[in-house]
């Protein structure tokens, strides 16, 4: 996610706290941007975890896996 979108999320959040609030179109835009931001964070975290390994007491390395 680029800085312009994050800046826009912050602008909408600040405007939502004002007495005038957000229009319906702005609320929808805010929700879409927030969802995109969440997906970006989850994707980045997943990528980091895929590259992590757990080392036990004996020095054995095991990759981090998804829990089923």
CHARMM internal coordinates of N, CA and C (Angstrom, degrees):
IC EDIT
DIST 1 N 1 CA 1.4443
DIST 1 CA 1 C 1.5210
ANGL 1 N 1 CA 1 C 108.21
DIST 1 C 2 N 1.3220
ANGL 1 CA 1 C 2 N 116.15
DIHE 1 N 1 CA 1 C 2 N 133.97
DIST 2 N 2 CA 1.4611
ANGL 1 C 2 N 2 CA 119.24
DIHE 1 CA 1 C 2 N 2 CA -176.76
DIST 2 CA 2 C 1.5336
ANGL 2 N 2 CA 2 C 112.27
DIHE 1 C 2 N 2 CA 2 C -87.06
DIST 2 C 3 N 1.3115
ANGL 2 CA 2 C 3 N 114.64
DIHE 2 N 2 CA 2 C 3 N 167.88
DIST 3 N 3 CA 1.4628
ANGL 2 C 3 N 3 CA 121.10
DIHE 2 CA 2 C 3 N 3 CA -175.76
DIST 3 CA 3 C 1.5233
ANGL 3 N 3 CA 3 C 112.74
DIHE 2 C 3 N 3 CA 3 C -65.75
DIST 3 C 4 N 1.3406
ANGL 3 CA 3 C 4 N 117.35
DIHE 3 N 3 CA 3 C 4 N -30.93
DIST 4 N 4 CA 1.4689
ANGL 3 C 4 N 4 CA 120.05
DIHE 3 CA 3 C 4 N 4 CA 179.41
DIST 4 CA 4 C 1.5267
ANGL 4 N 4 CA 4 C 110.97
DIHE 3 C 4 N 4 CA 4 C -62.42
DIST 4 C 5 N 1.3191
ANGL 4 CA 4 C 5 N 116.32
DIHE 4 N 4 CA 4 C 5 N -40.90
DIST 5 N 5 CA 1.4680
ANGL 4 C 5 N 5 CA 119.99
DIHE 4 CA 4 C 5 N 5 CA -179.13
DIST 5 CA 5 C 1.5292
ANGL 5 N 5 CA 5 C 110.91
DIHE 4 C 5 N 5 CA 5 C -70.15
DIST 5 C 6 N 1.3065
ANGL 5 CA 5 C 6 N 117.23
DIHE 5 N 5 CA 5 C 6 N -39.50
DIST 6 N 6 CA 1.4626
ANGL 5 C 6 N 6 CA 120.44
DIHE 5 CA 5 C 6 N 6 CA 178.28
DIST 6 CA 6 C 1.5294
ANGL 6 N 6 CA 6 C 109.83
DIHE 5 C 6 N 6 CA 6 C -65.15
DIST 6 C 7 N 1.3328
ANGL 6 CA 6 C 7 N 116.14
DIHE 6 N 6 CA 6 C 7 N -40.36
DIST 7 N 7 CA 1.4618
ANGL 6 C 7 N 7 CA 120.22
DIHE 6 CA 6 C 7 N 7 CA 177.04
DIST 7 CA 7 C 1.5301
ANGL 7 N 7 CA 7 C 110.23
DIHE 6 C 7 N 7 CA 7 C -61.90
DIST 7 C 8 N 1.3261
ANGL 7 CA 7 C 8 N 116.69
DIHE 7 N 7 CA 7 C 8 N -40.23
DIST 8 N 8 CA 1.4671
ANGL 7 C 8 N 8 CA 120.97
DIHE 7 CA 7 C 8 N 8 CA 179.53
DIST 8 CA 8 C 1.5329
ANGL 8 N 8 CA 8 C 110.46
DIHE 7 C 8 N 8 CA 8 C -65.84
DIST 8 C 9 N 1.3178
ANGL 8 CA 8 C 9 N 117.89
DIHE 8 N 8 CA 8 C 9 N -40.01
DIST 9 N 9 CA 1.4751
ANGL 8 C 9 N 9 CA 121.43
DIHE 8 CA 8 C 9 N 9 CA 176.78
DIST 9 CA 9 C 1.5250
ANGL 9 N 9 CA 9 C 108.86
DIHE 8 C 9 N 9 CA 9 C -58.18
DIST 9 C 10 N 1.3187
ANGL 9 CA 9 C 10 N 117.08
DIHE 9 N 9 CA 9 C 10 N -45.27
DIST 10 N 10 CA 1.4600
ANGL 9 C 10 N 10 CA 121.44
DIHE 9 CA 9 C 10 N 10 CA -179.37
DIST 10 CA 10 C 1.5244
ANGL 10 N 10 CA 10 C 111.82
DIHE 9 C 10 N 10 CA 10 C -66.62
DIST 10 C 11 N 1.3278
ANGL 10 CA 10 C 11 N 117.40
DIHE 10 N 10 CA 10 C 11 N -37.43
DIST 11 N 11 CA 1.4647
ANGL 10 C 11 N 11 CA 120.63
DIHE 10 CA 10 C 11 N 11 CA 177.01
DIST 11 CA 11 C 1.5221
ANGL 11 N 11 CA 11 C 110.85
DIHE 10 C 11 N 11 CA 11 C -62.96
DIST 11 C 12 N 1.3239
ANGL 11 CA 11 C 12 N 116.06
DIHE 11 N 11 CA 11 C 12 N -45.16
DIST 12 N 12 CA 1.4658
ANGL 11 C 12 N 12 CA 119.99
DIHE 11 CA 11 C 12 N 12 CA -179.79
DIST 12 CA 12 C 1.5205
ANGL 12 N 12 CA 12 C 111.05
DIHE 11 C 12 N 12 CA 12 C -65.94
DIST 12 C 13 N 1.3199
ANGL 12 CA 12 C 13 N 117.22
DIHE 12 N 12 CA 12 C 13 N -37.58
DIST 13 N 13 CA 1.4618
ANGL 12 C 13 N 13 CA 120.54
DIHE 12 CA 12 C 13 N 13 CA 178.80
DIST 13 CA 13 C 1.5229
ANGL 13 N 13 CA 13 C 110.21
DIHE 12 C 13 N 13 CA 13 C -64.62
DIST 13 C 14 N 1.3329
ANGL 13 CA 13 C 14 N 116.90
DIHE 13 N 13 CA 13 C 14 N -41.78
DIST 14 N 14 CA 1.4623
ANGL 13 C 14 N 14 CA 120.47
DIHE 13 CA 13 C 14 N 14 CA 178.86
DIST 14 CA 14 C 1.5227
ANGL 14 N 14 CA 14 C 110.84
DIHE 13 C 14 N 14 CA 14 C -66.05
DIST 14 C 15 N 1.3165
ANGL 14 CA 14 C 15 N 116.73
DIHE 14 N 14 CA 14 C 15 N -41.20
DIST 15 N 15 CA 1.4643
ANGL 14 C 15 N 15 CA 120.37
DIHE 14 CA 14 C 15 N 15 CA 180.00
DIST 15 CA 15 C 1.5270
ANGL 15 N 15 CA 15 C 111.43
DIHE 14 C 15 N 15 CA 15 C -66.95
DIST 15 C 16 N 1.3288
ANGL 15 CA 15 C 16 N 116.57
DIHE 15 N 15 CA 15 C 16 N -32.81
DIST 16 N 16 CA 1.4690
ANGL 15 C 16 N 16 CA 119.17
DIHE 15 CA 15 C 16 N 16 CA -179.08
DIST 16 CA 16 C 1.5226
ANGL 16 N 16 CA 16 C 111.44
DIHE 15 C 16 N 16 CA 16 C -66.83
DIST 16 C 17 N 1.3210
ANGL 16 CA 16 C 17 N 117.46
DIHE 16 N 16 CA 16 C 17 N -22.49
DIST 17 N 17 CA 1.4611
ANGL 16 C 17 N 17 CA 121.51
DIHE 16 CA 16 C 17 N 17 CA 179.30
DIST 17 CA 17 C 1.5245
ANGL 17 N 17 CA 17 C 112.91
DIHE 16 C 17 N 17 CA 17 C -87.56
DIST 17 C 18 N 1.3239
ANGL 17 CA 17 C 18 N 117.68
DIHE 17 N 17 CA 17 C 18 N -4.68
DIST 18 N 18 CA 1.4587
ANGL 17 C 18 N 18 CA 120.99
DIHE 17 CA 17 C 18 N 18 CA 178.49
DIST 18 CA 18 C 1.5306
ANGL 18 N 18 CA 18 C 109.20
DIHE 17 C 18 N 18 CA 18 C -84.27
DIST 18 C 19 N 1.3265
ANGL 18 CA 18 C 19 N 117.66
DIHE 18 N 18 CA 18 C 19 N 163.26
DIST 19 N 19 CA 1.4723
ANGL 18 C 19 N 19 CA 120.36
DIHE 18 CA 18 C 19 N 19 CA 179.45
DIST 19 CA 19 C 1.5247
ANGL 19 N 19 CA 19 C 113.51
DIHE 18 C 19 N 19 CA 19 C -60.65
DIST 19 C 20 N 1.3342
ANGL 19 CA 19 C 20 N 117.52
DIHE 19 N 19 CA 19 C 20 N -31.99
DIST 20 N 20 CA 1.4682
ANGL 19 C 20 N 20 CA 119.25
DIHE 19 CA 19 C 20 N 20 CA -179.57
DIST 20 CA 20 C 1.5224
ANGL 20 N 20 CA 20 C 112.41
DIHE 19 C 20 N 20 CA 20 C -73.49
DIST 20 C 21 N 1.3277
ANGL 20 CA 20 C 21 N 118.46
DIHE 20 N 20 CA 20 C 21 N -29.32
DIST 21 N 21 CA 1.4659
ANGL 20 C 21 N 21 CA 122.79
DIHE 20 CA 20 C 21 N 21 CA 177.92
DIST 21 CA 21 C 1.5161
ANGL 21 N 21 CA 21 C 112.56
DIHE 20 C 21 N 21 CA 21 C 69.53
DIST 21 C 22 N 1.3200
ANGL 21 CA 21 C 22 N 114.65
DIHE 21 N 21 CA 21 C 22 N -162.78
DIST 22 N 22 CA 1.4602
ANGL 21 C 22 N 22 CA 122.10
DIHE 21 CA 21 C 22 N 22 CA -178.39
DIST 22 CA 22 C 1.5234
ANGL 22 N 22 CA 22 C 111.01
DIHE 21 C 22 N 22 CA 22 C -105.67
DIST 22 C 23 N 1.3353
ANGL 22 CA 22 C 23 N 115.24
DIHE 22 N 22 CA 22 C 23 N 149.54
DIST 23 N 23 CA 1.4563
ANGL 22 C 23 N 23 CA 119.71
DIHE 22 CA 22 C 23 N 23 CA 171.87
DIST 23 CA 23 C 1.5257
ANGL 23 N 23 CA 23 C 107.80
DIHE 22 C 23 N 23 CA 23 C -78.37
DIST 23 C 24 N 1.3028
ANGL 23 CA 23 C 24 N 115.75
DIHE 23 N 23 CA 23 C 24 N 169.48
DIST 24 N 24 CA 1.4726
ANGL 23 C 24 N 24 CA 119.78
DIHE 23 CA 23 C 24 N 24 CA 179.08
DIST 24 CA 24 C 1.5285
ANGL 24 N 24 CA 24 C 111.18
DIHE 23 C 24 N 24 CA 24 C -61.23
DIST 24 C 25 N 1.3304
ANGL 24 CA 24 C 25 N 116.44
DIHE 24 N 24 CA 24 C 25 N -39.65
DIST 25 N 25 CA 1.4704
ANGL 24 C 25 N 25 CA 120.31
DIHE 24 CA 24 C 25 N 25 CA 179.15
DIST 25 CA 25 C 1.5245
ANGL 25 N 25 CA 25 C 110.54
DIHE 24 C 25 N 25 CA 25 C -64.54
DIST 25 C 26 N 1.3228
ANGL 25 CA 25 C 26 N 116.46
DIHE 25 N 25 CA 25 C 26 N -40.09
DIST 26 N 26 CA 1.4673
ANGL 25 C 26 N 26 CA 120.08
DIHE 25 CA 25 C 26 N 26 CA 179.35
DIST 26 CA 26 C 1.5293
ANGL 26 N 26 CA 26 C 111.00
DIHE 25 C 26 N 26 CA 26 C -69.02
DIST 26 C 27 N 1.3254
ANGL 26 CA 26 C 27 N 117.66
DIHE 26 N 26 CA 26 C 27 N -36.17
DIST 27 N 27 CA 1.4645
ANGL 26 C 27 N 27 CA 120.64
DIHE 26 CA 26 C 27 N 27 CA 176.83
DIST 27 CA 27 C 1.5192
ANGL 27 N 27 CA 27 C 110.34
DIHE 26 C 27 N 27 CA 27 C -62.92
DIST 27 C 28 N 1.3281
ANGL 27 CA 27 C 28 N 116.23
DIHE 27 N 27 CA 27 C 28 N -41.63
DIST 28 N 28 CA 1.4623
ANGL 27 C 28 N 28 CA 120.39
DIHE 27 CA 27 C 28 N 28 CA 178.79
DIST 28 CA 28 C 1.5249
ANGL 28 N 28 CA 28 C 110.72
DIHE 27 C 28 N 28 CA 28 C -65.83
DIST 28 C 29 N 1.3437
ANGL 28 CA 28 C 29 N 116.45
DIHE 28 N 28 CA 28 C 29 N -43.00
DIST 29 N 29 CA 1.4631
ANGL 28 C 29 N 29 CA 120.72
DIHE 28 CA 28 C 29 N 29 CA 177.93
DIST 29 CA 29 C 1.5338
ANGL 29 N 29 CA 29 C 110.38
DIHE 28 C 29 N 29 CA 29 C -61.78
DIST 29 C 30 N 1.3307
ANGL 29 CA 29 C 30 N 116.59
DIHE 29 N 29 CA 29 C 30 N -41.97
DIST 30 N 30 CA 1.4636
ANGL 29 C 30 N 30 CA 121.51
DIHE 29 CA 29 C 30 N 30 CA 179.64
DIST 30 CA 30 C 1.5264
ANGL 30 N 30 CA 30 C 110.25
DIHE 29 C 30 N 30 CA 30 C -61.35
DIST 30 C 31 N 1.3275
ANGL 30 CA 30 C 31 N 116.67
DIHE 30 N 30 CA 30 C 31 N -43.82
DIST 31 N 31 CA 1.4679
ANGL 30 C 31 N 31 CA 120.58
DIHE 30 CA 30 C 31 N 31 CA -179.69
DIST 31 CA 31 C 1.5277
ANGL 31 N 31 CA 31 C 110.96
DIHE 30 C 31 N 31 CA 31 C -64.36
DIST 31 C 32 N 1.3243
ANGL 31 CA 31 C 32 N 117.15
DIHE 31 N 31 CA 31 C 32 N -41.92
DIST 32 N 32 CA 1.4640
ANGL 31 C 32 N 32 CA 120.83
DIHE 31 CA 31 C 32 N 32 CA 179.15
DIST 32 CA 32 C 1.5251
ANGL 32 N 32 CA 32 C 111.12
DIHE 31 C 32 N 32 CA 32 C -64.41
DIST 32 C 33 N 1.3283
ANGL 32 CA 32 C 33 N 116.69
DIHE 32 N 32 CA 32 C 33 N -43.05
DIST 33 N 33 CA 1.4622
ANGL 32 C 33 N 33 CA 120.19
DIHE 32 CA 32 C 33 N 33 CA 179.12
DIST 33 CA 33 C 1.5227
ANGL 33 N 33 CA 33 C 111.47
DIHE 32 C 33 N 33 CA 33 C -65.66
DIST 33 C 34 N 1.3215
ANGL 33 CA 33 C 34 N 116.78
DIHE 33 N 33 CA 33 C 34 N -39.81
DIST 34 N 34 CA 1.4661
ANGL 33 C 34 N 34 CA 120.04
DIHE 33 CA 33 C 34 N 34 CA 178.32
DIST 34 CA 34 C 1.5185
ANGL 34 N 34 CA 34 C 111.00
DIHE 33 C 34 N 34 CA 34 C -64.35
DIST 34 C 35 N 1.3322
ANGL 34 CA 34 C 35 N 117.15
DIHE 34 N 34 CA 34 C 35 N -41.95
DIST 35 N 35 CA 1.4623
ANGL 34 C 35 N 35 CA 119.99
DIHE 34 CA 34 C 35 N 35 CA 178.26
DIST 35 CA 35 C 1.5239
ANGL 35 N 35 CA 35 C 111.41
DIHE 34 C 35 N 35 CA 35 C -63.15
DIST 35 C 36 N 1.3329
ANGL 35 CA 35 C 36 N 116.21
DIHE 35 N 35 CA 35 C 36 N -42.03
DIST 36 N 36 CA 1.4590
ANGL 35 C 36 N 36 CA 120.28
DIHE 35 CA 35 C 36 N 36 CA 178.04
DIST 36 CA 36 C 1.5302
ANGL 36 N 36 CA 36 C 110.46
DIHE 35 C 36 N 36 CA 36 C -62.82
DIST 36 C 37 N 1.3309
ANGL 36 CA 36 C 37 N 117.04
DIHE 36 N 36 CA 36 C 37 N -39.77
DIST 37 N 37 CA 1.4638
ANGL 36 C 37 N 37 CA 121.82
DIHE 36 CA 36 C 37 N 37 CA 178.59
DIST 37 CA 37 C 1.5288
ANGL 37 N 37 CA 37 C 110.50
DIHE 36 C 37 N 37 CA 37 C -63.99
DIST 37 C 38 N 1.3247
ANGL 37 CA 37 C 38 N 116.77
DIHE 37 N 37 CA 37 C 38 N -45.39
DIST 38 N 38 CA 1.4715
ANGL 37 C 38 N 38 CA 120.29
DIHE 37 CA 37 C 38 N 38 CA 178.47
DIST 38 CA 38 C 1.5227
ANGL 38 N 38 CA 38 C 111.39
DIHE 37 C 38 N 38 CA 38 C -59.99
DIST 38 C 39 N 1.3378
ANGL 38 CA 38 C 39 N 116.54
DIHE 38 N 38 CA 38 C 39 N -44.96
DIST 39 N 39 CA 1.4607
ANGL 38 C 39 N 39 CA 120.44
DIHE 38 CA 38 C 39 N 39 CA 179.92
DIST 39 CA 39 C 1.5280
ANGL 39 N 39 CA 39 C 110.52
DIHE 38 C 39 N 39 CA 39 C -61.88
DIST 39 C 40 N 1.3135
ANGL 39 CA 39 C 40 N 116.67
DIHE 39 N 39 CA 39 C 40 N -38.17
DIST 40 N 40 CA 1.4628
ANGL 39 C 40 N 40 CA 121.25
DIHE 39 CA 39 C 40 N 40 CA 178.08
DIST 40 CA 40 C 1.5255
ANGL 40 N 40 CA 40 C 110.95
DIHE 39 C 40 N 40 CA 40 C -63.22
DIST 40 C 41 N 1.3329
ANGL 40 CA 40 C 41 N 116.37
DIHE 40 N 40 CA 40 C 41 N -44.67
DIST 41 N 41 CA 1.4620
ANGL 40 C 41 N 41 CA 120.96
DIHE 40 CA 40 C 41 N 41 CA -179.71
DIST 41 CA 41 C 1.5326
ANGL 41 N 41 CA 41 C 110.50
DIHE 40 C 41 N 41 CA 41 C -64.25
DIST 41 C 42 N 1.3148
ANGL 41 CA 41 C 42 N 117.24
DIHE 41 N 41 CA 41 C 42 N -45.51
DIST 42 N 42 CA 1.4675
ANGL 41 C 42 N 42 CA 121.20
DIHE 41 CA 41 C 42 N 42 CA -179.60
DIST 42 CA 42 C 1.5303
ANGL 42 N 42 CA 42 C 110.22
DIHE 41 C 42 N 42 CA 42 C -63.50
DIST 42 C 43 N 1.3240
ANGL 42 CA 42 C 43 N 117.12
DIHE 42 N 42 CA 42 C 43 N -40.96
DIST 43 N 43 CA 1.4602
ANGL 42 C 43 N 43 CA 120.93
DIHE 42 CA 42 C 43 N 43 CA 178.62
DIST 43 CA 43 C 1.5182
ANGL 43 N 43 CA 43 C 111.84
DIHE 42 C 43 N 43 CA 43 C -63.28
DIST 43 C 44 N 1.3278
ANGL 43 CA 43 C 44 N 116.34
DIHE 43 N 43 CA 43 C 44 N -43.43
DIST 44 N 44 CA 1.4615
ANGL 43 C 44 N 44 CA 120.01
DIHE 43 CA 43 C 44 N 44 CA 179.26
DIST 44 CA 44 C 1.5211
ANGL 44 N 44 CA 44 C 111.38
DIHE 43 C 44 N 44 CA 44 C -65.00
DIST 44 C 45 N 1.3275
ANGL 44 CA 44 C 45 N 116.80
DIHE 44 N 44 CA 44 C 45 N -41.95
DIST 45 N 45 CA 1.4576
ANGL 44 C 45 N 45 CA 120.61
DIHE 44 CA 44 C 45 N 45 CA 179.45
DIST 45 CA 45 C 1.5267
ANGL 45 N 45 CA 45 C 110.87
DIHE 44 C 45 N 45 CA 45 C -65.05
DIST 45 C 46 N 1.3204
ANGL 45 CA 45 C 46 N 116.58
DIHE 45 N 45 CA 45 C 46 N -41.36
DIST 46 N 46 CA 1.4686
ANGL 45 C 46 N 46 CA 120.27
DIHE 45 CA 45 C 46 N 46 CA 178.48
DIST 46 CA 46 C 1.5251
ANGL 46 N 46 CA 46 C 110.90
DIHE 45 C 46 N 46 CA 46 C -61.43
DIST 46 C 47 N 1.3210
ANGL 46 CA 46 C 47 N 116.07
DIHE 46 N 46 CA 46 C 47 N -42.14
DIST 47 N 47 CA 1.4757
ANGL 46 C 47 N 47 CA 120.05
DIHE 46 CA 46 C 47 N 47 CA 178.60
DIST 47 CA 47 C 1.5217
ANGL 47 N 47 CA 47 C 111.41
DIHE 46 C 47 N 47 CA 47 C -62.15
DIST 47 C 48 N 1.3267
ANGL 47 CA 47 C 48 N 116.24
DIHE 47 N 47 CA 47 C 48 N -41.75
DIST 48 N 48 CA 1.4600
ANGL 47 C 48 N 48 CA 119.49
DIHE 47 CA 47 C 48 N 48 CA 179.16
DIST 48 CA 48 C 1.5250
ANGL 48 N 48 CA 48 C 110.97
DIHE 47 C 48 N 48 CA 48 C -65.06
DIST 48 C 49 N 1.3149
ANGL 48 CA 48 C 49 N 116.78
DIHE 48 N 48 CA 48 C 49 N -42.04
DIST 49 N 49 CA 1.4651
ANGL 48 C 49 N 49 CA 119.59
DIHE 48 CA 48 C 49 N 49 CA -178.71
DIST 49 CA 49 C 1.5238
ANGL 49 N 49 CA 49 C 112.59
DIHE 48 C 49 N 49 CA 49 C -68.03
DIST 49 C 50 N 1.3329
ANGL 49 CA 49 C 50 N 117.49
DIHE 49 N 49 CA 49 C 50 N -31.42
DIST 50 N 50 CA 1.4595
ANGL 49 C 50 N 50 CA 120.47
DIHE 49 CA 49 C 50 N 50 CA 177.92
DIST 50 CA 50 C 1.5232
ANGL 50 N 50 CA 50 C 111.41
DIHE 49 C 50 N 50 CA 50 C -64.72
DIST 50 C 51 N 1.3229
ANGL 50 CA 50 C 51 N 116.72
DIHE 50 N 50 CA 50 C 51 N -25.78
DIST 51 N 51 CA 1.4589
ANGL 50 C 51 N 51 CA 120.73
DIHE 50 CA 50 C 51 N 51 CA -179.07
DIST 51 CA 51 C 1.5257
ANGL 51 N 51 CA 51 C 113.09
DIHE 50 C 51 N 51 CA 51 C -96.15
DIST 51 C 52 N 1.3267
ANGL 51 CA 51 C 52 N 117.10
DIHE 51 N 51 CA 51 C 52 N 5.33
DIST 52 N 52 CA 1.4652
ANGL 51 C 52 N 52 CA 121.26
DIHE 51 CA 51 C 52 N 52 CA -179.40
DIST 52 CA 52 C 1.5269
ANGL 52 N 52 CA 52 C 110.54
DIHE 51 C 52 N 52 CA 52 C -96.96
DIST 52 C 53 N 1.3109
ANGL 52 CA 52 C 53 N 115.27
DIHE 52 N 52 CA 52 C 53 N 150.62
DIST 53 N 53 CA 1.4610
ANGL 52 C 53 N 53 CA 121.20
DIHE 52 CA 52 C 53 N 53 CA 174.08
DIST 53 CA 53 C 1.5220
ANGL 53 N 53 CA 53 C 108.51
DIHE 52 C 53 N 53 CA 53 C -129.28
DIST 53 C 54 N 1.3099
ANGL 53 CA 53 C 54 N 114.90
DIHE 53 N 53 CA 53 C 54 N 151.83
DIST 54 N 54 CA 1.4547
ANGL 53 C 54 N 54 CA 121.30
DIHE 53 CA 53 C 54 N 54 CA 176.78
DIST 54 CA 54 C 1.5194
ANGL 54 N 54 CA 54 C 107.15
DIHE 53 C 54 N 54 CA 54 C -105.71
DIST 54 C 55 N 1.3264
ANGL 54 CA 54 C 55 N 116.17
DIHE 54 N 54 CA 54 C 55 N 129.81
DIST 55 N 55 CA 1.4619
ANGL 54 C 55 N 55 CA 121.81
DIHE 54 CA 54 C 55 N 55 CA 179.49
DIST 55 CA 55 C 1.5236
ANGL 55 N 55 CA 55 C 107.42
DIHE 54 C 55 N 55 CA 55 C -107.16
DIST 55 C 56 N 1.3446
ANGL 55 CA 55 C 56 N 116.28
DIHE 55 N 55 CA 55 C 56 N 121.23
DIST 56 N 56 CA 1.4636
ANGL 55 C 56 N 56 CA 119.28
DIHE 55 CA 55 C 56 N 56 CA 179.35
DIST 56 CA 56 C 1.5312
ANGL 56 N 56 CA 56 C 110.91
DIHE 55 C 56 N 56 CA 56 C -83.98
DIST 56 C 57 N 1.3202
ANGL 56 CA 56 C 57 N 116.34
DIHE 56 N 56 CA 56 C 57 N -177.10
DIST 57 N 57 CA 1.4641
ANGL 56 C 57 N 57 CA 121.45
DIHE 56 CA 56 C 57 N 57 CA -177.24
DIST 57 CA 57 C 1.5267
ANGL 57 N 57 CA 57 C 113.21
DIHE 56 C 57 N 57 CA 57 C -60.88
DIST 57 C 58 N 1.3301
ANGL 57 CA 57 C 58 N 117.23
DIHE 57 N 57 CA 57 C 58 N -27.72
DIST 58 N 58 CA 1.4584
ANGL 57 C 58 N 58 CA 121.42
DIHE 57 CA 57 C 58 N 58 CA -178.04
DIST 58 CA 58 C 1.5248
ANGL 58 N 58 CA 58 C 112.47
DIHE 57 C 58 N 58 CA 58 C -88.15
DIST 58 C 59 N 1.3169
ANGL 58 CA 58 C 59 N 116.85
DIHE 58 N 58 CA 58 C 59 N -1.75
DIST 59 N 59 CA 1.4576
ANGL 58 C 59 N 59 CA 120.30
DIHE 58 CA 58 C 59 N 59 CA 179.56
DIST 59 CA 59 C 1.5161
ANGL 59 N 59 CA 59 C 113.86
DIHE 58 C 59 N 59 CA 59 C 90.53
DIST 59 C 60 N 1.3353
ANGL 59 CA 59 C 60 N 117.81
DIHE 59 N 59 CA 59 C 60 N 5.76
DIST 60 N 60 CA 1.4616
ANGL 59 C 60 N 60 CA 121.11
DIHE 59 CA 59 C 60 N 60 CA 178.16
DIST 60 CA 60 C 1.5252
ANGL 60 N 60 CA 60 C 109.72
DIHE 59 C 60 N 60 CA 60 C -74.92
DIST 60 C 61 N 1.3167
ANGL 60 CA 60 C 61 N 115.87
DIHE 60 N 60 CA 60 C 61 N 136.55
DIST 61 N 61 CA 1.4623
ANGL 60 C 61 N 61 CA 120.81
DIHE 60 CA 60 C 61 N 61 CA -179.60
DIST 61 CA 61 C 1.5209
ANGL 61 N 61 CA 61 C 109.59
DIHE 60 C 61 N 61 CA 61 C -103.65
DIST 61 C 62 N 1.3293
ANGL 61 CA 61 C 62 N 115.89
DIHE 61 N 61 CA 61 C 62 N 130.73
DIST 62 N 62 CA 1.4589
ANGL 61 C 62 N 62 CA 121.16
DIHE 61 CA 61 C 62 N 62 CA 177.72
DIST 62 CA 62 C 1.5185
ANGL 62 N 62 CA 62 C 108.45
DIHE 61 C 62 N 62 CA 62 C -129.35
DIST 62 C 63 N 1.3295
ANGL 62 CA 62 C 63 N 117.03
DIHE 62 N 62 CA 62 C 63 N 134.24
DIST 63 N 63 CA 1.4667
ANGL 62 C 63 N 63 CA 118.83
DIHE 62 CA 62 C 63 N 63 CA 178.80
DIST 63 CA 63 C 1.5354
ANGL 63 N 63 CA 63 C 110.65
DIHE 62 C 63 N 63 CA 63 C -71.41
DIST 63 C 64 N 1.3216
ANGL 63 CA 63 C 64 N 114.91
DIHE 63 N 63 CA 63 C 64 N 152.34
DIST 64 N 64 CA 1.4619
ANGL 63 C 64 N 64 CA 120.71
DIHE 63 CA 63 C 64 N 64 CA 176.45
DIST 64 CA 64 C 1.5143
ANGL 64 N 64 CA 64 C 107.24
DIHE 63 C 64 N 64 CA 64 C -74.38
DIST 64 C 65 N 1.3255
ANGL 64 CA 64 C 65 N 117.07
DIHE 64 N 64 CA 64 C 65 N 132.20
DIST 65 N 65 CA 1.4638
ANGL 64 C 65 N 65 CA 121.46
DIHE 64 CA 64 C 65 N 65 CA -179.08
DIST 65 CA 65 C 1.5153
ANGL 65 N 65 CA 65 C 110.32
DIHE 64 C 65 N 65 CA 65 C -125.45
DIST 65 C 66 N 1.3259
ANGL 65 CA 65 C 66 N 115.08
DIHE 65 N 65 CA 65 C 66 N 159.23
DIST 66 N 66 CA 1.4517
ANGL 65 C 66 N 66 CA 120.23
DIHE 65 CA 65 C 66 N 66 CA 176.44
DIST 66 CA 66 C 1.5184
ANGL 66 N 66 CA 66 C 109.20
DIHE 65 C 66 N 66 CA 66 C -70.89
DIST 66 C 67 N 1.3286
ANGL 66 CA 66 C 67 N 115.94
DIHE 66 N 66 CA 66 C 67 N 142.25
DIST 67 N 67 CA 1.4513
ANGL 66 C 67 N 67 CA 121.12
DIHE 66 CA 66 C 67 N 67 CA 177.66
DIST 67 CA 67 C 1.5196
ANGL 67 N 67 CA 67 C 107.43
DIHE 66 C 67 N 67 CA 67 C -85.95
DIST 67 C 68 N 1.3135
ANGL 67 CA 67 C 68 N 116.01
DIHE 67 N 67 CA 67 C 68 N 131.67
DIST 68 N 68 CA 1.4760
ANGL 67 C 68 N 68 CA 120.23
DIHE 67 CA 67 C 68 N 68 CA 179.91
DIST 68 CA 68 C 1.5011
ANGL 68 N 68 CA 68 C 110.86
DIHE 67 C 68 N 68 CA 68 C -91.37
END
COOR INIT
IC SEED 1 N 1 CA 1 C
IC BUILD
